[in-house]
Amino acid sequence: MNSTSTSENVLTIKNLTISFNLSRYRSKSIKDLFVEFTSSPFRFLFNRPKKLDLLSNINFELKKGERVGLVGINGIGKTTLCRTISGMYGVKNEIKVNGKMRAIFDTASVVQPELSGKENAWMITNILYNHLSKKERADIVEESLDFAELDEHIYSPFKYYSKGMKVRLFLSIVSARPCDLLILDEVFNGADEFFNQKISTRITNVIKESGAVLFISHDRDIIRHVCNKVAVIGHKKILFEGGVEEGLDFYKEHFSGHIPSEV
């Protein structure tokens, strides 16, 4: 991922198109390939692979202090865009990030079910904060466990945690320190209402201190609490950027037949 120390933007995207080669995901037997070749050798050898443009010519800027709620119907490309920004699909020259980035897509993707909550807290902390000293990471683990209010359950195997407990532990660690760009994808799903309010305040404070956030959620109330802008994705493009209420209204007006009941 490219980085620049002179740009005032935390994130800059210019003319980004995200495409998938559909033929790569088709499973064909040797027999199928032989039939295709014998039926039309020229087409078999020279036919271009079919591509799906999920997002086309995306231009987007995110400045320090901005907390953007990224909304759109399921499957429209929100998570794909954020994964691309994070570098999971390879470095893109169209994307520039100024500073350190932390991207969270699945609150259970890095845990080990047989380990205790505290052991998993250490593992997650070592992954997310590997640039910090061992003492600083130890402080994060202890403070996060206290914030999550798991009490004696921190010594229980993670596989016995409820979904809400898992979310509380993970989000407490993720929000323990500020960063320049924080990407969160549906991370509040499963948390109880009280902890949603508690962690939303914590994340908001972390972002206000030193960075920006790109936040995916279908929960309108959480978007209102966490975000100060909304961007709407549809028809392979970013259709709207602006205020939270204006963005939510735009989304509801244009996609009312497709949106979940939460929004």
SVG drawing of the C-alpha trace seen along z (x, -y; Angstrom):
<svg xmlns="http://www.w3.org/2000/svg" viewBox="-39 -19 48 55">
<polyline fill="none" stroke="black" stroke-width="0.4" points="0.0,0.0 1.3,-3.4 1.8,-6.0 2.4,-9.7 3.5,-12.1 2.5,-15.3 -1.2,-14.7 -3.8,-16.1 -6.0,-13.1 -5.8,-9.9 -7.1,-8.0 -7.1,-8.9 -8.6,-6.7 -8.3,-7.7 -9.9,-5.9 -10.1,-2.5 -11.9,0.3 -12.3,3.7 -12.8,6.6 -13.0,10.4 -12.1,12.9 -15.2,15.1 -13.5,18.0 -11.0,18.3 -13.8,19.5 -15.4,22.0 -14.5,25.7 -14.4,27.7 -13.4,31.4 -10.9,32.6 -13.8,33.9 -15.5,30.5 -12.3,28.8 -11.8,31.4 -15.3,31.0 -14.9,27.2 -11.6,27.5 -12.9,30.0 -16.1,28.0 -14.4,24.7 -10.5,24.7 -10.2,21.1 -12.6,19.8 -11.1,22.1 -7.6,20.7 -8.3,17.1 -11.5,16.3 -10.9,13.6 -11.9,14.5 -15.1,12.9 -14.7,10.3 -17.1,8.8 -16.6,5.2 -17.9,5.0 -16.8,1.3 -15.9,-1.1 -13.8,-4.3 -14.1,-4.9 -12.8,-8.3 -12.9,-8.9 -11.1,-10.9 -11.1,-10.5 -9.7,-13.2 -8.6,-13.2 -11.6,-13.4 -14.0,-12.0 -16.0,-9.0 -17.7,-7.7 -20.6,-5.2 -20.4,-3.2 -23.8,-1.9 -25.3,0.1 -27.3,3.2 -25.8,6.6 -23.3,7.8 -22.9,4.3 -19.1,4.2 -18.7,2.5 -16.6,5.2 -14.7,5.8 -13.8,2.1 -12.6,2.1 -10.6,5.3 -9.0,3.7 -8.1,0.6 -6.5,2.8 -4.3,4.5 -5.9,8.0 -6.2,8.2 -2.8,6.8 -1.3,3.3 -3.2,0.9 -1.5,-2.2 -4.9,-3.9 -4.9,-3.8 -2.8,-5.9 -2.9,-5.7 -1.3,-8.3 -0.2,-6.6 -1.1,-3.4 -4.2,-1.5 -6.2,1.1 -8.9,3.1 -11.3,5.5 -13.7,7.6 -14.5,10.7 -14.4,10.6 -13.7,14.3 -11.3,14.7 -8.0,14.8 -9.1,16.5 -8.3,20.0 -11.4,21.6 -9.5,23.9 -7.6,21.0 -8.9,18.9 -10.3,15.4 -7.1,13.9 -4.8,16.0 -6.8,14.9 -6.6,11.3 -2.8,11.7 -2.8,13.2 -5.1,10.5 -3.1,7.8 0.2,9.2 -1.3,9.1 -2.9,5.7 -0.2,3.9 3.0,5.7 4.8,2.3 4.4,1.7 6.7,2.9 5.8,6.0 5.0,3.7 2.6,1.6 0.9,4.7 0.5,6.1 -1.1,2.8 -3.6,3.1 -4.5,6.7 -5.2,5.9 -7.1,2.6 -9.1,4.3 -10.1,7.2 -11.2,4.9 -13.2,2.8 -14.9,5.8 -16.3,6.7 -15.9,10.5 -14.8,11.0 -13.8,14.7 -14.7,15.7 -11.4,14.4 -10.0,17.8 -12.7,19.9 -12.1,21.4 -13.2,19.0 -15.4,21.7 -17.8,21.4 -18.2,17.6 -21.5,16.3 -21.5,14.2 -21.9,11.0 -18.9,11.9 -16.7,12.5 -17.7,9.2 -17.0,7.4 -13.5,8.9 -12.5,8.2 -13.9,4.7 -12.3,3.7 -8.9,4.7 -9.5,3.1 -10.4,-0.2 -7.7,-0.3 -5.4,-2.7 -5.9,-5.3 -4.6,-4.8 -4.7,-7.0 -7.2,-4.9 -9.6,-2.4 -11.8,-0.2 -14.7,1.6 -17.0,4.0 -20.2,4.9 -18.2,5.3 -21.0,4.4 -23.2,7.4 -24.0,9.5 -23.1,7.0 -25.8,6.2 -27.3,2.7 -25.4,1.4 -22.0,2.5 -22.9,1.0 -23.3,-2.4 -20.2,-1.9 -17.9,-0.8 -19.3,-3.3 -18.3,-6.1 -14.8,-4.5 -14.3,-4.1 -15.6,-7.6 -13.1,-9.0 -10.2,-7.0 -11.0,-8.3 -11.3,-11.9 -7.9,-11.7 -5.8,-11.0 -7.5,-9.4 -10.4,-8.6 -12.8,-5.7 -14.5,-3.8 -17.5,-2.1 -19.8,0.5 -23.1,1.2 -26.8,1.7 -27.7,0.3 -28.9,-3.3 -28.7,-4.2 -25.1,-3.0 -24.2,-5.0 -25.7,-8.1 -23.7,-7.6 -20.4,-6.7 -20.3,-8.6 -20.3,-12.2 -20.6,-11.4 -22.2,-8.8 -21.2,-7.4 -23.7,-5.4 -22.5,-2.7 -24.7,-1.6 -24.5,-0.7 -20.7,-0.1 -20.0,-3.7 -20.2,-5.9 -23.5,-7.7 -23.6,-10.0 -21.2,-11.6 -22.4,-14.0 -24.2,-14.4 -25.4,-11.4 -29.1,-12.1 -29.0,-13.1 -27.1,-10.0 -29.4,-7.7 -32.4,-9.4 -30.8,-9.0 -30.1,-5.4 -33.7,-4.7 -35.2,-6.7 -33.1,-4.9 -32.9,-1.4 -36.1,-1.1 -37.0,2.2 -33.6,3.8 -32.5,2.5 -32.6,4.5 -35.2,3.5 -32.5,2.0 -31.8,-0.9"/>
</svg>
